């Protein structure tokens, strides 16, 4: 199927509305657009460089956690949560009460991603894995009553207050088994010659169009991108936080998806997706470079602490995993007394490594500010 000849689907009359049935995607795909060839080459090269950095950086899992937090927070924010990165890194008890439900959604996403990636070590990417991931994502948060972990058995819609004024109505639930089976086959079909990055671009569009869950489709669909790239061997770690690009270009993101459904323009969507992956991968490489430079600088500063330098280095290592800390957490992590922890924190503040972030005299929290800022762009 050529992109230029693609017909995205048909509108099917239901009782009082028309749902959209997308064309199956498990097929050979080609295109005439030379822009896609150039972007595909650039994107593949950038993604390979990012993956190489994730393998070269010592103890990389310490830094990967922040990538996962950024992806979880941004993907959830696209769906309406108000949690910022620093909120997501704090203990729940330190988060404002009105933000705790949003905090839980972000942490569900983190757990869902981590569990799904562990599962990929033993199992192939599948609809079964997506259902399990969805169950974790929706646990104890808004949407928890909308059959977590199960594909929908009723009609849903996007935009508007009801089916009558919906912006888009996905396929009828009776069509889901066939459409989802086709999508899963597309992920693993070795008889077609479609580059993996093109496959995941098409897969994300198709998943969002099928909209198989009653809630949480946007987050699962974006998480699917990371899972696919890892399962296909293009990434070793979840270090591509694509949701940041999609949030920054939210209007273009939704317009590109809608353009496929309404105008059959899958080429435009693929170009948007390739640019998103390319630019995000380049930013990821820059982040890794900056992390290594900051790590060397901070290590030199900590050496000036003399007898406290050993504990200072241990504290730094915990801060790379999570740059928000408290005196109590430092004491527990380093197995030192509370007064010793408080003194160490004061020294790290003096060195400009930590910054007190509450302005309070009690229940103080401290931020590894320069490291945290590396993940804000």
N, C-alpha and C positions, 0 to 999 in steps of 0.2 A: 504494500500500500504506500503510495506516494503521499507525502504531506499535502501537496498541492491538490490532490484528488480526494482527500479525506472528507467524508460526511460524518459529522460527529454523532448523530443519532436522530431519533424521531420523537415527536411529542405524541403521547398516547392519551386519548380521552378516557378519563375515569368517570366517576359519578357526577361531580360538579366541578371538576378541574382537569387540567392536563398535566400529566407527569412526563418527565424526560427519560427516555431509554437510551443510554449511550451505546455506541457501536463497540463491539468486542475489540480488544487490543492485542490479543495473542496472535500475532502475524508478523511477517517481514515488514520492515519500514525503510523507506528510502526518501530522498528529497533532492530537489534541484537547487535549492538556495545555497550559494557558496558561503554566505555569512555563517551558516550553521557549521560548515566544515572548519572554518577558521576558529570559531568560538569553541568548538569541540576540542580542537588541538590545544588551544590556550587553557581550557578548563582542565583537561586531562593532565597537562604539565603542572599546573598549579596545585591540583589535588595530590599528585604524586609527590611534589615537594613538601606539602603539608604532612603527608603520611610519613615521609622520610624524617622530618623533624620529630614527629611523635615517637619514632623509634630511636632517634639519636639522643634525645634529652634524658639525662640520668633521672631515675625515679619519677618518670613522667606522670604516673597516676596521681601524684600530689597536685599537679597542675591541671590535669584533666578534670578533676572535680569541679573546678571553677568554670571550665567550658560547659560542663553539664548543667551547672546552676544557671549560667547565662542563657543557655538554650531553653531550659525549663521555665525560667522567669519570663523570657521574651515571648515564647510560644503561648504561655498562659495569658500574658498581657494583651496579645492580639485578640484573645477571646473575652477581654473585659476585666481581668483582674487589675488591681491597683498596687500590687506589691512591687517595690523597687529591689534592685540587687542587694542592697545592704540589709533590707528587711528579710530577704530570703536566707541570708547567711546568719541571721541572729537566731537564738533560741526562741521558741514560741512564746515563752513567758515574757520576753522583752519586746515583743511586737505589740503595737497598739491593738486593743481588742477589736476594733472595727476592721482590722486587716487580717485577723487570724484565719478566717475562712479562706481568703486569698492565699495566705501563707501555706495553708494545708494543700491547696490545689497545686502550688509549685512543688512542694515536697512530694506529693503523690507522683508528679511527673518525673522527678529525680529518681524515685524508687522504681517507677515503671520502666524507665530507660535502663537503669542498672540491671534489673531483673531480666529484661528482654535481651540485653547484650550477653549476659551470662548464659541464657538459654541458647543463643546462637552458637555457642561453643559446642553444643551437643546436637542441636536440631536445626533444620533448614528454616528459612523465613517462610511463614505460612499464615493463613487466616486464623488458625488455632492460636498461634503466638500473638497475633494482634488482639484477639479476644481476651487472652490472659492479661496482656498489657493494658487493655481498656478497663478491665476489672480493677486493677490496681489504681489506675488514673482516677477513676470515679468514686473510689471508696471514701465514704464519709464527707463528701462535698456536694455542692449543688449538682443536680443531675444524678445523684446516687439512687434515686427511685426509677430512673429510666433504664432499667435492665442492664446494669454494668456487666461487661463480659459477654454480652449476647448481641447478635445482630438483630436489628429491629424487626418486629412483626406487625408494624403499623406504619402508616405514611408519615413522613416528616417533611419539613420545608425549611427554606432559607429566606430570612427577611420577612417583614410583615407580621401581623398579629395572628393570621390564620391562613388556611389554604386559599381563601378567596383573594387575599391581597399579597400573597407571597411573591418574593422576587424570583425564586427558583424552586421548583418541586422535583426532587430526585425520583428515580424509578420506583414503581410500586414494589412493595416488600416481597411479593411473590416472585419477582424477577431476580432478587438478590443471589440466591444460590448459584444460578448459572453465570451471572456477571462476576461474582467473586471467585468462582472456580476458574473462569477464563483469566482473570487477573493473576491468580496464583500460578497458573501454568505459564503465563508470560514471564514471570520472574525466573523460571527455571528451564525454559525451552532452549535446548542446546542446538536445535535444528534451524534456528533463525539467526541471522548475523546482524544483531542490533547492539551497538555499544552500550555498556552498562549505564553510562550517564544519560543516554537517550532513553533507555528503558525506565530509569527511575523518574525522569521528567514526565514521561507518559503515564507511569504508574501513579504518581502523585495527582495528576489531573484526573485520572480515572477513578481513583479512590474518593477524591473530594466530590466528584460528580455522582458516584453511586451513593455516597453518604450513608454507609451501612449501619451506623449506630444512631440511636435517638439523640445522643448528645456526645460531645467530645471528638467529633470527626476531624476538626481542624488540627487539634493537637496530635491525634494519632496519625493523621496524614503527614504531618511534618516530621514526627518521630519515625515514620516509615522510611523517610529519606535516609536518615542516619543508619537505620537498621539494614537497609538495602546495600548501602555503600560498604558497610562492614561485612555483610554476608557475601558480597561479591569480591571482597579482597581489595577494594580500592582504599579503604581506611582500616587501620589496625585499632584505632581508638576513637571514641566519639568526640573529636576535636573540631568538628565543623558545625558552628552554631548558626545555621542558615536562617533561623527565625528572626535574627537581628536585621538582616537585609530585607526580609519580607515585611517586617514591621515598619522599617524606614520607608519602604516603597509599597505600603499597604494598598493604596489605590491602584497602582499598576499591577500588583499581584492579583487582586480580585478581577481587574479588567481583563488581564491576560487569560485567566481561567474562564471568565464569561465569554470572551471572544471565541474560544474553541466551541462552546456549546451553541452560541448564537450565530456565529459566522464561519464555523469550520476551520478557523485559523489556528491550527495546531503549531504551525511553524513559528508564529509570534510567541506562543507560550514557551516553546522549547528554547528560543533565543533568550527570553527573559530568564528562564531557569538556568541556562548555561552561564549567563552573566552573573547571576546570583551566586552560583557555586564558585565560579572563577574568582570573583571579588572577595568572597568570604574566605576562600582558601588562602588568598594572598594576605588578607588581614590576619588570618591565623598564623601564618609563617612569621609575619612581623611581630605578632604577640609573643611567639616562642623566642624570637631573637631578643625582644625587650625583657622577657622574663630572665633569660640567661645573663643579660647585662646587669639587671637589677640584683640578681642573686649574688653576683660577684661583688657589687658595690656594698650590699648589706653585710656580706661576710667580712669584708674589710672593716666595716664599722664595728661589728660585734667583737672583733679581735681586740679592740681598744678597751674592752670591759675587764681585761685581766682575768682574775679568778672566776668571774661570772661569765666569761666568754663561752664556756662549754654549755652552760644552761641557756645562754643567749642563742647559740646555734641550734640547740634543740627546739627552742621556742620558735625560731625562724622556720624550721621545717614544718611545724604544725600550722604556722600562719600561711604557708603556701597552699595548704589543703583548704583552709578556711581563714580568711583574713580578718574576721571579727572574733574578738576574744574578751574574756573577763579574768579578773584575778582568781576567781574560783576555778575556772577552766584551766588556767595556766598551772595552778597548784596541782590539779588532778593529772593533767597530761604529763607534767615533768616529775611528779611524785616528790614535790617539795612543800615546805610549810607555806601557809598563807602569807606571813610577813616576808618570807624570802621571795615569793611570787610577786608581791606588791613592789618590792624593791627592784626586782628585775624589770617589771613593767615600767617603772619610773625611769630606769636607765634607757630603756628602748624608746621612751618618749623623748628623752633628752637627746638621743642620737637622731631623732627625726624619723624613726622607723614606724613607731606607733603614734596614733593621735586619739585623744579621748573624744568620743563622739556624742555623749549625752549631755554634757554640761551640768551634770548632777554631782552631788557629794557622795551619794550612795548608789549601789547597783550600777557602777560605771562599766561602760563597754569601750573597747579600744579597737581601732581600725588600722590595718596595714595599708595606709592610704595609697602609696605609690603603686603597690601591686594591684589593689582593687581598681584603680583607674585604668589599668591596662585592658580591662574587660568592659569598659563603658562605651567604646566606640562601636 
